[in-house]
Amino acid sequence: MVLALSLGQSAVYAALRLWERAVETPIADQVARVQTSRARSEGFDFLFQLLDSLFALVPVALVLYLFILHTGGNPFRRWGLDFRRPGRDWALAAGLFVLIGAGTLVIYFLGRSLGVTAQIVPAEVTQYWWSSPMLLLAAVRHSLLEEVIMIAYLFDRARRIWPGVSIWLIILGSAVLRGAYHLYQGFGPGIGNLAMGVIFGWLYTRYGRVMPLVIAHFLLDAVAFLAFPLVLRTFGLESL
């Protein structure tokens, strides 16, 4: 039910969107927008952007509540969603940011070259004084929603429901779902996010902390939302 209310639902719609894109026109000729303006009026645009992020975080609050309800424990401490180890968390997050960021650019280049990835526009928003803070809030939203639900909560529940299941089956299942809800951007981002899910899942089972994954995800989205055209120009990919 949690997945049906959040990322599982997104995966279904993303797969349908990819199917629709493939039927209508070549995927390479299409544009996938992640963050867009929601209204012509500045005031209403601000309210819609803010509410989008706040409502998207409700499933995160729900899984925290469900964990407390079922176990009586502290989910922040159990999942490592805290600031007890800032140095180690940030060091690991920085390494993941470089690794995943470089891999994303390679997969985007290959996907565009092969015609299986849409042109991605991470942020197509009207520029107001609050636009950058709202994009950073959206990065926080994405990082918490995906890592807390797809890694911390899903892994915890799967191991409780099926105690004998292989951890690699859980990792791969989570990774496949992560890749699925990015399919609206084309096959390239779907494969790239599947690989990201495998790496993140393995690291979580090794270190038992989700905070480095949240930080790394936030950094990736923040750079994409605020400086994606600059990144493409830096690496000579702006013509893709």
C-alpha positions in Angstrom: 0.0 0.0 0.0 2.9 2.3 0.8 4.3 1.7 -2.7 0.9 2.2 -4.3 0.7 5.6 -2.7 4.2 6.7 -3.7 7.0 5.3 -5.8 5.2 2.1 -7.0 2.5 4.3 -8.5 5.2 6.5 -10.1 6.7 3.3 -11.7 3.5 2.3 -13.3 2.9 5.8 -14.7 6.5 6.1 -15.9 6.3 2.8 -17.8 3.1 3.9 -19.4 4.6 7.2 -20.3 7.6 5.4 -22.0 5.2 3.2 -23.9 3.2 6.3 -25.0 6.4 8.1 -26.0 7.6 5.1 -28.1 4.3 4.8 -29.9 3.9 8.5 -30.8 7.4 9.6 -31.8 11.0 8.5 -31.5 12.2 8.8 -27.9 15.3 10.8 -28.9 13.1 13.5 -30.3 11.2 14.0 -27.1 11.9 16.1 -23.9 11.5 14.8 -20.4 10.9 17.6 -17.8 11.4 16.8 -14.1 10.6 20.1 -12.4 8.3 22.6 -14.1 6.4 25.8 -13.2 2.9 25.0 -12.0 1.2 28.3 -12.6 1.6 31.6 -14.5 1.1 33.7 -11.4 4.2 33.9 -9.2 2.2 33.5 -6.0 0.3 30.4 -7.1 3.4 28.9 -8.6 5.1 29.3 -5.3 2.2 27.7 -3.4 2.0 24.8 -5.9 5.7 24.1 -5.7 5.8 24.2 -2.0 2.7 22.0 -1.6 4.1 19.5 -4.1 7.1 19.0 -1.9 5.2 18.9 1.4 2.6 16.4 0.2 5.3 14.2 -1.4 6.9 13.8 2.0 3.8 12.4 3.6 4.6 8.8 2.6 8.0 9.3 4.3 6.2 10.4 7.5 3.8 7.4 7.0 6.6 4.8 6.9 8.3 6.4 10.0 4.9 6.1 11.8 4.4 2.5 10.6 7.8 1.5 11.9 7.1 3.0 15.3 3.7 1.4 15.4 4.9 -2.1 14.5 8.2 -2.2 16.4 8.0 0.5 19.0 11.6 1.4 18.0 13.3 4.5 16.7 13.4 4.4 12.9 15.9 7.3 12.7 18.4 5.3 14.7 17.5 1.9 13.2 17.9 3.1 9.6 20.8 5.5 10.3 18.7 8.5 9.3 20.5 10.8 11.8 23.6 12.9 12.2 25.6 10.7 14.6 28.4 10.1 12.0 28.6 13.3 9.9 32.2 12.9 8.8 31.9 9.3 7.5 28.4 10.0 6.1 29.6 13.0 4.1 32.8 11.3 2.9 30.8 8.3 1.6 28.2 10.7 0.1 30.8 12.7 -1.7 32.3 9.5 -3.2 28.9 8.4 -4.4 28.1 11.8 -5.8 31.2 11.6 -8.0 30.7 8.0 -9.0 27.0 8.2 -9.7 27.3 11.7 -11.3 30.0 10.5 -13.7 28.1 7.3 -14.5 24.9 9.3 -15.2 26.7 11.5 -17.7 28.1 8.5 -19.5 24.7 6.7 -19.6 23.0 9.9 -20.8 25.5 10.3 -23.6 25.1 6.7 -24.7 21.4 6.9 -24.4 21.1 10.0 -26.5 23.6 8.7 -29.1 21.6 5.4 -29.4 18.2 7.3 -29.5 16.8 5.5 -26.4 16.8 8.5 -24.0 14.8 11.7 -24.2 16.4 15.1 -23.8 16.2 15.7 -20.1 15.4 19.1 -18.7 15.7 18.7 -14.9 14.3 22.2 -14.1 12.2 24.3 -16.5 10.9 26.9 -14.1 10.2 30.6 -14.2 13.0 32.4 -12.4 11.8 34.1 -9.2 13.8 34.9 -6.1 12.5 31.7 -4.5 13.0 29.4 -7.4 16.4 28.1 -6.3 15.3 27.4 -2.7 12.2 25.6 -4.1 14.4 23.5 -6.3 16.6 22.6 -3.3 13.5 21.7 -1.4 12.5 19.4 -4.3 16.0 17.8 -4.1 15.4 17.2 -0.4 12.0 15.7 -1.2 13.4 13.3 -3.8 16.3 12.2 -1.7 14.2 11.4 1.4 11.3 9.9 -0.5 13.4 7.5 -2.6 16.0 6.5 -0.1 13.8 6.2 3.0 11.1 4.3 1.2 13.0 2.3 -1.4 16.0 1.4 0.8 15.4 1.8 4.5 11.7 0.9 4.8 11.5 -1.6 1.9 14.5 -3.5 3.1 13.3 -3.6 6.7 9.8 -4.8 5.8 11.0 -7.3 3.2 13.4 -8.9 5.7 10.6 -9.1 8.3 8.0 -10.5 6.0 10.4 -13.0 4.3 13.2 -13.6 6.8 14.9 -16.3 4.7 15.0 -14.3 1.4 18.4 -13.5 -0.1 19.4 -9.9 0.5 20.5 -9.7 -3.1 16.9 -10.4 -4.2 15.8 -7.5 -2.1 18.5 -5.3 -3.5 17.6 -6.2 -7.1 13.9 -5.8 -6.5 14.4 -2.3 -5.1 16.8 -1.4 -7.9 14.4 -2.6 -10.6 11.6 -0.5 -9.1 13.9 2.5 -8.9 14.8 2.1 -12.5 11.1 1.7 -13.5 9.9 5.0 -12.1 12.6 6.8 -14.1 11.5 5.2 -17.4 9.6 8.3 -18.5 13.0 9.8 -19.3 13.8 6.8 -21.6 15.6 3.5 -21.3 19.0 5.1 -20.5 17.9 6.7 -17.2 16.0 3.5 -16.3 19.1 1.4 -16.6 21.3 4.1 -14.9 19.0 4.3 -11.9 18.7 0.5 -11.7 22.5 0.4 -11.3 22.4 3.2 -8.8 19.8 1.2 -6.8 22.1 -1.8 -6.7 25.0 0.3 -5.5 22.9 2.1 -2.9 21.3 -1.1 -1.7 24.6 -2.9 -1.3 26.1 0.0 0.7 23.1 0.1 3.0 23.3 -3.6 3.8 27.1 -3.1 4.4 27.0 0.0 6.6 23.4 0.1 7.9 23.0 3.8 7.4 20.7 5.5 4.9 21.9 9.1 5.6 24.9 8.9 3.2 22.5 7.8 0.4 20.1 10.7 1.2 23.0 13.2 1.1 24.4 11.8 -2.1 21.0 11.8 -3.8 20.4 15.4 -2.6 23.7 16.5 -4.1 23.0 14.8 -7.4 19.5 16.4 -7.7 20.6 19.8 -6.5 23.3 20.0 -9.2 20.9 18.7 -11.8 18.2 21.2 -10.9 20.5 24.2 -10.6 23.3 23.6 -13.0 22.5 20.8 -15.5 23.1 23.0 -18.7 26.5 24.1 -17.2 27.5 20.5 -16.5 26.6 19.5 -20.0 28.7 22.4 -21.4 31.6 21.5 -19.2 31.8 18.0 -20.6 30.9 19.0 -24.1 27.5 17.3 -24.1 25.3 20.4 -24.7 24.5 19.4 -28.3 22.9 16.1 -27.3 
